[in-house]
Amino acid sequence: MSETSSSARSDSRTARTANQPAGGTTEQPRRIGGLAPAGSRGRTTISDGVVEKIAGMAARDVVGVHAMGGGMARTFGAVRDRVPGGGRSVTRGVKAEVGEVQTALDLEIVIDYGVSISDVARSVRENVISAVERMTSLEVVEVNIAVSDVKLPDEEEEEEEEQERPRLQ
């Protein structure tokens, strides 16, 4: 055997032991019966609706977003809100396409009058991407935002207007 090959072998042994913990053994995931660790057995799928709810909540948290959805979606949503058990839909104005590792989102928002549309859109994008990626581990490839309306200061809320009118005439 040559001197260079034995010194190379001893260097590789030294490198190997230098990377090992003090006890001389490396920690490996615990295997039961030859199976992979419990956390890696099986597959997790995330539905479009889950991503839509996360994105809807994150978008509503941004200052300057008055409501989600376009005119018709808000009208139908207001009717649904009054039906017992209908509840508020956090997915109104949100559409998600979910793949195995990526997702793309389309949002339709109504903003408050006087705010910068580009600043609100940027904040919504950042907040939605952060929330979806943190909660789902999916990569958000795009968040498209359509501003469908502006809430003027003198406009009454649809809900307030209907609550003030008597139900019976």
C-alpha positions as CSV (number, residue, x, y, z in Angstrom):
1,M,0.0,0.0,0.0
2,S,1.2,3.5,-0.7
3,E,1.8,6.1,1.9
4,T,-0.7,8.6,0.3
5,S,-3.6,6.1,0.3
6,S,-3.2,5.2,4.0
7,S,-2.9,8.9,5.0
8,A,-6.1,9.7,2.9
9,R,-7.9,6.8,4.6
10,S,-6.9,8.1,8.0
11,D,-8.0,11.6,7.1
12,S,-11.4,10.3,6.1
13,R,-11.7,8.4,9.4
14,T,-10.8,11.6,11.3
15,A,-13.4,13.6,9.4
16,R,-16.0,11.0,10.0
17,T,-15.4,10.8,13.8
18,A,-15.2,14.6,14.0
19,N,-18.8,14.9,12.7
20,Q,-20.1,12.3,15.2
21,P,-21.5,13.2,18.6
22,A,-19.3,12.7,21.7
23,G,-20.8,9.2,22.3
24,G,-19.5,8.0,18.9
25,T,-22.9,7.2,17.5
26,T,-25.0,9.3,15.2
27,E,-28.7,9.9,16.0
28,Q,-30.9,8.4,13.4
29,P,-34.7,8.5,13.2
30,R,-36.2,5.8,15.3
31,R,-37.6,3.0,13.2
32,I,-40.1,0.5,14.4
33,G,-40.3,-2.7,12.6
34,G,-38.2,-1.3,9.7
35,L,-40.8,1.4,8.9
36,A,-40.0,5.0,8.3
37,P,-40.6,7.5,11.1
38,A,-44.3,8.1,11.9
39,G,-44.2,11.7,10.7
40,S,-43.2,10.6,7.1
41,R,-45.7,7.8,6.7
42,G,-48.6,8.8,4.5
43,R,-49.5,11.9,2.5
44,T,-51.1,15.2,3.6
45,T,-53.4,17.0,1.1
46,I,-54.7,20.5,1.5
47,S,-58.0,21.4,-0.1
48,D,-58.6,24.6,-2.1
49,G,-61.1,25.7,0.6
50,V,-58.6,25.6,3.4
51,V,-56.2,27.8,1.4
52,E,-59.1,30.1,0.5
53,K,-60.0,30.5,4.2
54,I,-56.5,31.3,5.2
55,A,-56.1,33.8,2.4
56,G,-59.4,35.4,3.1
57,M,-58.6,36.0,6.8
58,A,-55.2,37.3,6.0
59,A,-56.5,39.8,3.4
60,R,-59.2,41.1,5.7
61,D,-56.5,41.9,8.3
62,V,-55.0,44.5,6.1
63,V,-55.8,48.1,6.9
64,G,-57.6,49.6,3.9
65,V,-59.5,46.5,2.8
66,H,-63.2,47.2,3.3
67,A,-64.6,44.0,2.1
68,M,-63.9,40.9,-0.1
69,G,-65.7,40.0,-3.3
70,G,-67.4,41.9,-6.1
71,G,-70.9,43.4,-6.0
72,M,-72.8,40.2,-6.8
73,A,-70.8,38.1,-4.4
74,R,-71.3,40.6,-1.6
75,T,-75.1,40.7,-2.4
76,F,-75.4,36.9,-2.3
77,G,-73.2,36.9,0.8
78,A,-75.4,39.4,2.6
79,V,-78.5,37.2,1.9
80,R,-76.6,34.1,3.0
81,D,-75.5,35.9,6.2
82,R,-79.2,36.3,7.2
83,V,-80.1,32.7,6.6
84,P,-79.9,30.7,9.9
85,G,-76.8,28.6,9.8
86,G,-75.5,30.5,6.8
87,G,-72.9,32.5,8.6
88,R,-70.3,34.8,7.2
89,S,-68.2,33.4,4.4
90,V,-64.5,34.1,4.8
91,T,-63.9,32.7,1.4
92,R,-65.9,35.4,-0.4
93,G,-63.8,37.0,-3.1
94,V,-61.0,34.3,-2.9
95,K,-60.3,31.6,-5.4
96,A,-57.4,29.2,-4.9
97,E,-55.8,26.6,-7.1
98,V,-53.8,24.1,-5.0
99,G,-51.2,21.7,-6.4
100,E,-49.0,19.2,-4.5
101,V,-46.4,21.8,-3.5
102,Q,-47.7,25.1,-4.9
103,T,-50.7,27.3,-4.8
104,A,-52.0,30.3,-6.8
105,L,-54.6,32.8,-5.5
106,D,-57.1,35.3,-7.0
107,L,-58.5,37.9,-4.7
108,E,-61.3,40.4,-5.3
109,I,-61.4,43.2,-2.8
110,V,-63.2,46.5,-2.0
111,I,-60.9,49.1,-0.6
112,D,-61.6,52.1,1.6
113,Y,-61.7,55.5,-0.1
114,G,-58.5,57.5,0.4
115,V,-56.0,54.7,0.7
116,S,-53.2,54.0,-1.8
117,I,-54.4,51.0,-3.9
118,S,-50.9,49.9,-4.7
119,D,-49.9,50.0,-1.0
120,V,-53.0,48.1,0.1
121,A,-52.5,45.5,-2.7
122,R,-48.8,45.1,-1.7
123,S,-49.7,44.6,1.9
124,V,-52.5,42.1,1.1
125,R,-50.1,40.1,-1.1
126,E,-47.4,40.1,1.6
127,N,-49.9,39.1,4.4
128,V,-51.6,36.4,2.3
129,I,-48.3,34.9,1.1
130,S,-46.9,34.9,4.6
131,A,-50.0,33.3,6.2
132,V,-50.6,30.6,3.5
133,E,-46.9,29.6,3.4
134,R,-46.6,29.5,7.2
135,M,-49.7,27.5,7.8
136,T,-49.6,25.1,4.8
137,S,-45.9,24.9,3.7
138,L,-47.1,25.4,0.2
139,E,-45.2,27.8,-2.1
140,V,-47.4,30.6,-3.2
141,V,-46.5,31.3,-6.8
142,E,-48.8,34.2,-7.3
143,V,-51.5,36.4,-5.7
144,N,-53.6,38.2,-8.3
145,I,-55.7,41.1,-6.8
146,A,-58.7,42.7,-8.5
147,V,-60.0,45.9,-6.8
148,S,-63.7,45.8,-7.7
149,D,-64.9,48.8,-5.8
150,V,-64.1,51.7,-3.5
151,K,-66.1,52.3,-0.3
152,L,-66.9,56.0,-0.1
153,P,-67.2,57.7,3.3
154,D,-70.8,58.7,2.7
155,E,-72.0,55.3,1.4
156,E,-74.1,53.4,3.9
157,E,-73.3,49.8,4.6
158,E,-75.7,47.4,3.0
159,E,-76.3,45.7,6.3
160,E,-76.8,48.9,8.3
161,E,-79.3,50.2,5.7
162,E,-81.4,47.0,5.9
163,Q,-81.3,46.9,9.7
164,E,-82.7,50.5,10.0
165,R,-85.7,49.8,7.8
166,P,-88.6,48.1,9.6
167,R,-89.2,44.6,8.5
168,L,-93.0,45.1,8.3
169,Q,-94.7,47.9,6.5
